[in-house]
Amino acid sequence: MNRTTTPRVTRAHGWIVGARRPAAPSLRLFCLPYAGGGASAYAAWPSLLPDDIEVCPVELPGRLTRWGEKAFEQAEPLVDQLATALSGELDVPYALFGHSMGALLAFELARALRRRGAAEPRVLFVSGGPAPQLRRRHLQIHDQPDHVVVARLRELGAVPEDVYDEPELLDLLMPTIRADFSVVETYVHRPEPALGCPVVAFAGTEDREVPADQVDPWHEQTTGGFTRHLLPGDHFFLHSARTALLDSVGAALTAATGRPANLLDRPEREAQR
């Protein structure tokens, strides 16, 4: 669970936090977190993508700005409420990005919005997540004793190591962590017609949790074109390979919005290399 400074700006009933608001955005990029993570995972992205892209980090209940709310334990009601909250944010073209659990939520959000009659995202970015049709209920952690959950967290590297030295803090975080595991572990894929938007997928070269051969079948979920990028790093290449990942995200958004490629050149991006 991220413990960085809580973003102050919220909207969409608290579901979006810390979004930079361009005067006339060409596109909104909604970013969904991994299990145990929050909107702060995307805090740096607004300064690393083009000025006309409005980066909208999504904060799920049970963390940071929404600490007092109960975390969802199943994907379907979570996505349903998120789709409702974002309905007023779709007045400009949008894209979805999700890492790990967030990839699953982004996919289901795209389908939920389509069922409601909304336009599909210009691009669906899925990072570090297996194709939904491959997910199986074979690993159940959310209802196991605390020491089993903690061991799994350490294995994933989802929580900063210093958290394990603070038992009281870990106890506070455990209900949300269990809920996030439950969202993933109780998910049941229901076939629907493939999306028509492009799907851009990311996999890590050293990711033992979700190797590339589990990411490639995402191509079955779209008729709009599929691209898979292999980036250096383990399951959290989202952070360690951020520059390369955002280069690919920026290029895909450029293609989706028809903006000139030179708009991707930002001094802040060069400083991150």
Buried (B, 14 or more C-beta within 10 A) or exposed (E): BBBEEBBEEBBBEBBBBBBBEBEEBBBBBBBBBBBBBBBBBBBBBBBBBBBBBBBBBBBBBBBBBBEEBEBBBBBBEBBBBBBBBBEEBBEEBBBBBBBBBBBBBBBBBBBBBBEEEBEBBBBBBBBBBBBBEBBEEEEEBBEBEEEEBBEBBEEBBBBEEEBEEEEEBBEEBBEBBBBBBBBBBBBEBEEEEBBEBBBBBBBBEEBEBBBBEBBBBBBBBBBBBBBBBBBEBBBBBBEBBBEBBBBBBBBBBBBBBEBEEEBBEBEEBEEEE
